[in-house]
Amino acid sequence: MSDPLAVIAGLPGVPEAVQEAREAVDRLYRHRVLRRRSPEVSAESALRGARASAAIEGADVPLESLRGGEVTDPVVQGALRASAEVGRLAPTWRSAPRQVLARLHALAAAGMTVDPGRPRTASTTTDPLGLGPAPGPEETAARMSALAGLVTGSTAAPALVLAAIVHAELAVLRPFGVADGLVARAAERLTLVDLGLDPKSLAVVEVGHADLGEAYAEGLRAYLKGTSEGVGIWVRHCASAVVHGVRETTAICEAMSR
């Protein structure tokens, strides 16, 4: 298949879900607050996204505690560091995805492993979402190479489709063995930024995944089946997460306007 992502983009229900997400982001970008305060909104989005990503990993802390710098949990700190780096890493994502992922992991896993940023070379028992055993290191390395090829290659598929596949592969492969979920969600946002769906990194897509509850893990389990139906379920879930994330950002904008 010369463009496997384009095939995924055409799965039942995917074009409509992607279009809904696109329209939601477009409406957000027309919000009057963003004319002057988009950097502030982006910063707040990053903070809320980091909090939600850490919560999915089991480290749920109040937003106000993050604002006050009171949280020392390594998962939360890792999520904050990775989230803060998305904007700086976006320009090199498609040309050097392996290096970008290593950097994200070095930020996300600092204090959680002795060698952050390096792919695992052994099996892992890490499974925060209950997805089952991760593939062995050889299969993982092969699939990571294929993923890098998708990121650096050309495709007619929308940004959201590539972002969904990046997220899913990192989440199910667990290539580093620790903090992989944090990296997966940061890489999804990074892809949406770099490919132009959300260039200012405004949509709090991580909150979308968290708000959708069990659908997040269920979507990844569906993806793991490797069927067209399962992959379609996951991509549609990611589109819904973007829509929910836009609602969160719209609330941020409305609060600022008051």
Number of C-alpha atoms within 10 A of each C-alpha: 6 8 13 12 19 16 13 20 23 13 17 14 14 21 19 15 19 23 14 16 24 20 12 18 22 14 12 20 19 10 14 13 19 18 10 9 13 18 14 16 22 20 16 18 25 29 20 22 30 29 26 28 29 26 19 21 18 13 14 15 15 10 13 10 10 18 11 8 9 9 15 10 13 16 26 25 22 27 31 23 21 25 29 18 16 23 17 10 22 21 14 12 23 20 14 14 22 18 14 20 24 17 19 28 29 22 24 29 28 18 15 14 13 9 14 22 21 15 20 19 14 12 16 18 11 17 18 16 18 11 16 13 14 19 17 16 19 13 13 23 17 10 17 20 13 11 19 18 13 19 20 13 11 12 15 11 17 19 22 28 26 24 24 24 23 22 25 25 19 24 24 23 22 28 27 26 22 22 28 26 26 31 29 26 28 28 27 26 30 27 27 25 24 22 18 14 19 22 16 17 23 29 33 28 33 29 26 25 26 21 16 14 11 11 15 19 19 18 20 24 21 18 22 18 11 10 11 14 15 17 24 22 22 27 29 24 23 29 27 20 24 29 24 24 27 26 20 21 24 22 12 18 21 13 10 13 12 5
